[in-house]
């Protein structure tokens, strides 16, 4: 990923982490766990670094997981909740079936590392761990680090129906994509930054209409050669 691309993705991730909260208002602070789990950030960073060393897919997989979580019910980790016999959860919606297992595994391993510390056990939300992990994969891939505000609540409700119409589709045109991001308080630059994450993923070709609409923008801001690299996430 180019430096401009990383900076844009960092900006978008920071925006998501600050803009989206659980519907129940949370008071966020970088020192939220200072007394209950003072070494939280180093614990998460170590777990994420270990996962990153195993596979670079950790980076795009975690970024995409964070985005899919935040765009549906806010950054509440509801995308991590498993379906039950009576309920199909967000992760089983068709738009989420291509989310890479490495993204989920990153959060699971980081959470396990946190809970392995008696002082921290069951004190830190998965939503905060996902936000921290996203910051850490950006830094590990060459982007900047930044302060993460903490104190999010984990969502208790996760339904496939909540995903409908909330995530970008490969057939969306530029106006549709801009409208979707604008509805979530994000700009066209944010939209392009997220699309820039695609280059670091395992990809498949998208319909030509999508290439035609976004090609020139992505080529200018992100890609070295759009005709060779334009694809969308399937990690």
C-alpha positions in Angstrom: 0.0 0.0 0.0 1.4 3.5 -0.9 1.9 6.0 1.8 -0.9 8.2 0.6 -3.2 5.2 0.7 -2.2 4.3 4.2 -2.7 7.8 5.4 -6.2 7.9 3.9 -7.1 4.5 5.4 -5.7 5.7 8.8 -7.9 8.8 8.5 -11.0 6.8 7.7 -10.3 4.3 10.5 -9.9 7.1 13.0 -13.1 8.7 11.8 -15.0 5.4 12.2 -13.5 4.8 15.7 -14.6 8.3 16.8 -17.9 8.7 14.9 -19.6 5.4 15.6 -20.7 4.5 19.1 -23.1 1.9 20.5 -26.7 3.3 20.5 -26.3 3.5 24.3 -24.1 6.5 24.7 -20.6 5.7 25.8 -18.1 8.1 27.3 -14.9 7.4 25.4 -11.4 8.1 26.8 -7.9 6.7 25.9 -7.5 6.1 29.6 -10.7 4.1 30.0 -8.9 0.9 31.2 -6.0 2.7 33.1 -7.1 1.1 36.4 -8.8 -2.1 35.2 -6.3 -3.2 32.5 -3.4 -0.8 32.4 -1.3 -2.8 29.9 -4.2 -3.4 27.5 -2.7 -1.7 24.4 0.6 -3.6 24.7 -1.2 -6.9 25.2 -3.4 -6.3 22.1 -0.4 -5.1 20.1 1.6 -8.2 20.9 -1.2 -10.5 19.8 -1.9 -8.6 16.6 1.9 -8.5 15.8 2.1 -12.2 16.2 -0.9 -12.7 13.9 0.6 -10.3 11.4 3.8 -12.2 11.3 1.9 -15.3 10.4 0.0 -13.7 7.5 -0.2 -10.3 5.9 -3.9 -10.9 5.2 -4.3 -9.9 8.9 -4.1 -6.3 7.7 -6.9 -6.1 5.1 -9.0 -8.6 6.9 -9.0 -6.6 10.2 -9.6 -3.3 8.4 -12.6 -4.8 6.4 -14.0 -6.4 9.6 -13.9 -3.1 11.4 -15.6 -1.3 8.5 -18.4 -3.9 8.2 -19.0 -3.7 11.9 -19.1 0.1 12.2 -21.3 0.6 9.1 -24.2 -1.6 10.4 -24.8 -0.9 14.1 -21.9 1.3 15.0 -18.6 0.0 16.3 -20.1 -2.5 18.7 -18.5 -5.8 17.6 -21.9 -7.1 16.7 -20.4 -8.6 13.5 -18.6 -11.1 15.7 -21.8 -12.6 17.2 -22.6 -16.1 16.0 -26.0 -17.1 14.7 -28.4 -19.2 16.8 -31.2 -21.5 15.9 -33.6 -18.6 16.2 -31.6 -15.8 14.7 -29.3 -15.3 11.8 -26.6 -12.9 12.8 -24.8 -10.2 10.8 -21.8 -12.3 10.0 -24.0 -14.7 8.1 -25.5 -12.0 5.8 -24.4 -12.6 2.2 -22.4 -9.3 2.3 -20.4 -10.6 5.2 -19.7 -14.1 4.0 -16.5 -13.0 2.3 -15.0 -11.5 5.5 -11.7 -13.3 6.0 -11.4 -15.6 8.9 -8.0 -13.9 9.7 -9.9 -10.8 10.7 -12.0 -12.7 13.2 -9.0 -14.7 14.4 -7.1 -11.5 15.1 -9.8 -10.3 17.5 -10.3 -13.7 19.1 -6.5 -14.1 19.8 -6.2 -10.6 21.1 -9.2 -11.1 23.3 -7.8 -14.4 24.6 -4.5 -12.6 25.4 -6.3 -9.9 27.3 -8.4 -12.4 29.3 -5.3 -14.4 30.1 -4.4 -11.6 32.5 -6.5 -12.0 35.6 -6.8 -8.3 36.2 -8.2 -7.8 32.7 -10.4 -10.8 32.3 -13.9 -9.9 31.2 -13.2 -6.2 31.6 -12.5 -5.2 28.0 -15.1 -5.1 25.3 -14.5 -6.8 21.9 -15.5 -3.5 20.3 -12.5 -1.8 21.9 -10.2 -4.7 21.0 -11.3 -4.5 17.3 -10.7 -0.8 17.3 -7.2 -1.2 18.8 -6.4 -4.1 16.4 -7.3 -1.9 13.5 -5.0 0.8 14.6 -2.2 -1.7 15.1 -2.5 -3.4 11.7 -2.3 0.0 10.0 0.9 0.8 11.9 2.3 -2.7 11.2 1.7 -2.2 7.5 3.7 1.0 7.4 1.0 3.6 8.3 0.9 5.9 11.3 -0.2 5.0 14.8 -2.8 7.1 16.6 -4.6 7.3 19.9 -7.7 5.1 20.2 -10.6 6.4 22.4 -11.8 3.5 24.5 -15.0 2.6 26.4 -17.3 1.1 23.7 -20.0 -1.3 24.7 -20.4 -4.6 22.9 -23.6 -5.0 21.0 -26.0 -7.6 22.3 -28.1 -7.7 19.1 -27.0 -9.0 15.7 -29.4 -9.6 12.8 -28.8 -10.2 9.1 -31.7 -7.8 8.4 -29.8 -4.9 9.9 -27.1 -5.3 7.2 -29.4 -4.8 4.3 -28.5 -1.7 2.3 -25.8 -0.6 4.7 -22.7 -1.8 2.9 -21.3 -0.9 -0.5 -22.0 -3.2 -3.4 -19.6 -3.8 -6.4 -22.4 -2.7 -8.7 -22.9 0.7 -7.0 -22.1 3.7 -9.1 -20.2 6.7 -7.8 -23.3 8.6 -6.7 -24.7 5.6 -4.8 -21.4 5.1 -3.1 -21.1 8.8 -2.2 -24.7 8.8 -0.8 -24.0 5.7 1.3 -20.9 7.1 2.9 -22.4 10.6 3.3 -25.3 9.0 5.2 -22.7 7.7 7.7 -20.9 11.1 8.0 -18.1 10.2 5.7 -16.7 11.9 2.6 -15.8 10.9 -1.0 -12.2 10.9 0.1 -13.1 8.5 2.9 -14.8 6.2 0.4 -11.8 6.2 -1.9 -9.5 5.5 1.0 -11.4 2.5 2.0 -11.4 1.3 -1.6 -7.6 1.7 -1.5 -7.4 -1.1 1.1 -8.5 -3.5 -1.7 -5.1 -3.5 -3.3 -3.6 -5.3 -0.3 -6.2 -8.1 -0.4 -6.9 -11.2 -2.2 -9.2 -10.0 -5.0 -11.5 -10.9 -7.8 -12.5 -8.8 -10.8 -15.5 -6.6 -10.5 -18.1 -5.6 -13.1 -16.8 -3.2 -15.7 -19.3 -0.6 -14.7 -17.7 -0.3 -11.3 -14.2 -0.1 -13.0 -15.5 2.7 -15.3 -17.0 4.8 -12.5 -14.1 4.6 -10.0 -11.2 3.9 -12.2 -9.9 7.4 -12.7 -10.3 8.3 -9.1 -8.6 5.2 -7.8 -5.8 5.5 -10.3 -5.1 9.1 -9.3 -5.2 8.6 -5.6 -4.3 4.9 -5.0 -3.2 2.6 -7.7 0.0 2.5 -9.8 -1.8 0.9 -12.7 -5.6 0.7 -12.3 -6.0 -1.7 -15.3 -3.7 -4.2 -13.6 -4.8 -3.9 -10.0 -8.5 -2.8 -9.8 -10.4 -5.5 -7.9 -12.6 -5.7 -4.8 -12.2 -7.5 -1.5 -12.7 -11.2 -1.3 -10.3 -12.0 1.5 
